[in-house]
Amino acid sequence: MEMTLYQPIATCDIPMPIVEPTQEEREAELPRILQQVAGTRAASRRVISLTLVFLAIAAIEGVLLFRMPNPEPLVVYHDVPRITLMESQK
């Protein structure tokens, strides 16, 4: 690989990514760094809310699991004659 073809980019020259802001933040003319902070905050709120939803679902499933009774074996006796594999030939 030729190293002269790919010039390194200094880290300070790479702009910060902007996480998608809310509608209110789009209407307000904010500087780029404030848009980044606002978008990051909105994304973290969304992640926290989804985490809470999944934890609530897991808690409901856990409660249902522990409330179910332990199954007991069911024994059924039939009065019909059984067929055995090794039957005496008469």
C-alpha positions as CSV (number, residue, x, y, z in Angstrom):
1,M,0.0,0.0,0.0
2,E,1.4,3.4,-1.0
3,M,1.5,5.6,2.1
4,T,1.8,8.8,0.1
5,L,-1.7,8.3,-1.4
6,Y,-3.4,8.5,2.0
7,Q,-2.5,11.7,3.8
8,P,-3.3,11.6,7.5
9,I,-5.9,14.0,8.8
10,A,-5.3,15.8,12.1
11,T,-8.0,15.0,14.7
12,C,-8.8,18.7,15.2
13,D,-9.7,19.0,11.5
14,I,-12.5,16.3,11.7
15,P,-15.8,17.9,12.6
16,M,-17.9,16.5,15.5
17,P,-20.8,14.4,14.3
18,I,-24.2,15.9,14.9
19,V,-26.8,13.5,16.4
20,E,-30.2,14.4,15.0
21,P,-31.7,17.3,17.0
22,T,-35.3,17.7,17.9
23,Q,-37.7,20.0,16.0
24,E,-37.3,22.8,18.5
25,E,-33.6,22.6,18.2
26,R,-33.8,22.7,14.4
27,E,-35.8,25.9,14.5
28,A,-33.4,27.7,16.8
29,E,-30.2,28.7,15.2
30,L,-27.7,27.1,17.5
31,P,-24.0,26.8,17.1
32,R,-22.7,23.4,16.0
33,I,-21.4,22.5,19.4
34,L,-24.7,23.2,21.1
35,Q,-26.5,21.2,18.4
36,Q,-24.2,18.3,19.2
37,V,-24.9,18.6,22.9
38,A,-28.7,18.8,22.4
39,G,-28.7,15.9,20.0
40,T,-26.6,13.8,22.3
41,R,-29.0,14.6,25.2
42,A,-32.0,13.6,23.1
43,A,-30.3,10.4,22.0
44,S,-29.4,9.5,25.6
45,R,-33.1,10.1,26.7
46,R,-34.3,7.8,24.0
47,V,-31.8,5.1,25.0
48,I,-32.8,5.4,28.7
49,S,-36.6,5.2,27.8
50,L,-36.1,2.1,25.7
51,T,-34.0,0.5,28.5
52,L,-36.8,1.2,30.9
53,V,-39.4,-0.3,28.6
54,F,-37.3,-3.5,28.2
55,L,-36.7,-3.7,32.0
56,A,-40.5,-3.4,32.6
57,I,-41.2,-6.2,30.1
58,A,-38.5,-8.4,31.8
59,A,-40.0,-7.7,35.2
60,I,-43.5,-8.6,34.0
61,E,-42.2,-11.8,32.5
62,G,-40.3,-12.6,35.7
63,V,-43.4,-12.1,37.8
64,L,-45.4,-14.3,35.5
65,L,-42.7,-17.0,35.6
66,F,-42.6,-17.2,39.4
67,R,-46.4,-17.1,39.8
68,M,-47.0,-20.1,37.6
69,P,-47.3,-23.3,39.6
70,N,-44.8,-26.1,39.3
71,P,-46.3,-28.8,37.1
72,E,-47.0,-32.1,38.7
73,P,-46.7,-35.4,36.8
74,L,-50.0,-36.6,35.4
75,V,-50.5,-40.3,35.6
76,V,-53.2,-41.9,33.5
77,Y,-54.1,-45.6,33.8
78,H,-55.9,-47.3,31.0
79,D,-58.0,-50.5,31.4
80,V,-57.2,-51.6,27.8
81,P,-54.8,-54.5,27.4
82,R,-51.3,-53.5,26.5
83,I,-49.4,-54.8,23.5
84,T,-46.0,-56.1,24.4
85,L,-43.1,-56.3,22.0
86,M,-42.1,-59.8,23.1
87,E,-45.4,-61.7,23.1
88,S,-45.3,-65.5,23.4
89,Q,-46.3,-67.2,20.2
90,K,-48.9,-69.9,20.8
